[in-house]
Every structure is written in C-alpha cells, then in structure tokens.
C-alpha cells in the first residue's frame, strides 16, 4: 500500500464531499476539536485510543490520519508498538493485520524503515 498516495486521494475525496455538506463538516470539526482537547487525558493518549479504534474498525484512512497526528505529537516507534500490541490483543487476527498496516504507515510518514 502506498500510504502517501492513499492519503492524498482520501484528502481529495474528503474535500469534494466537504463542499457538498459544509454544515456537517463544521459540526464534525467542532466535535473533533472538543474531543482532542487535553483534560484528564492528554491529546496523545486520546490519539492512541483513536488509533486502536481505527484498527478495530479496519479503517485505513482513519489509521493514516491518527498515525499522522501521533507523529505530530512525537509518539515514538516503541510507544506505537506497545499500543499495537494492545490493539492486536483486543482484536485478534484482523487487528494484527491492521496493526501491521499502522506500523507501515508510521514508518512511511516518519520517513524511516524497520
């Protein structure tokens, strides 16, 4: 999977849809900002949770968005791998495969390789 091309296409598709449903997008963006706001849990913890849910629901674009956010929040590869171990434990075989995708996305967006 070419993560860069996939996410570019996803962003283009979202931009097209956003023009058609601007009020929904505005509401979604407000909800996103409110949910990510640091409180009892910091944004990084919340993004790790979101990545686990993205893996469980098998959402490639969600994995891409949350991995990019976690890189911005300076998640280390070791921290990611621990989170992926938990996602795999909770979700079994399908989550194992999607956790591997998330690791590849991290390496791609971070510009590293295993």
N, C-alpha and C positions, 0 to 999 in steps of 0.2 A: 504494500500500500504506500503510495506517495502522499505522505501526510501534508506536505506543503500544498500540493495541487488540490487535494481533497478539501482542505480548509479554505483555500481560495474560492473553490466552487461553492462551498457551503455559505461563505460570506456573501457571494454574489446572489445566491438564491434567497438568502435572508433579506438582502437589500431590496430585491424585487418584491417580495411579499410585504415588506415593511411599508412600501409605498401604497399598497392596497389596504392595509389595516393599521393606519398610524395611531389610532386611539388605543388599540390593543397593545401595540409595541410600546407606547408611552407607559401604559399600566404595567407591562411586563418589566420594563426597565426600572420603574419605581420599586416594584416588588424585589427585583434583583438587588438594587442598592440597599434597600432596607434589610434584606436577609443577610447580606455580606457585611453589614456594619459591625465592627468589633464591639463586643459587650462582654458577657460572661465567657464567651468563646471568641477567639481572635479570627480574623478573616482566613488565615492559613488553615486553621483547624476546620473551619466551615468548608473550605475548598477541598480539603482531603475527604470530608464526608460526601461532598457533591461528586467527587471522582468515584468513590465507592458506589454511589447510586448509579452513576453513568455506566459503570462496569456491569452492575447487576441488571440494568435495563437494556444493556447491549446497544448503547447509543454512541456510535463512532464520533459524530460531531460534538456531542457533549464531552466525550473523553478529550477531544482536541482542545475545546475551549477551557476545560478545567485544568488540563495539564499546562496549557499556556499561562493560566492565572497562577498556578503553583510555581512555575519557573519565575514569574514576576515577583512572587512572594519568597523567593530564594529557597524553595524546597530542595533538599539535597537528594541525590540519587538513592542514598541509603534510606532516607526517610520515605521516599516514594516506594522503595521495595518493601519496607515494612508495611506500609498501607496496602500494597498489592497483595502481600501475604494474607492480610486480614480479609480483603475482598475475595480472594480465592477460597479461603476457609469458609466464609459465609455463603458463597455462591456456587461452589463446586466446579465441575469441569468447564461449563460455559464461562464462568468468571475467570477461570485460569487462562483461557484463551484470550479473553478481552483484557485481562491484566497484562498479558504479554504485549498486546497492541498498545496499551497505555505506556509501557516501558519503551517501546519503539518510538512512540510519539514524543516522549520526554527526550530520548536521545537525539531524535531528529531536530526538535525545536531548540534544544540546548546546544546542538552542534557537536555532539560527542558520539562515541560508539562504545559498545560494550567490550 
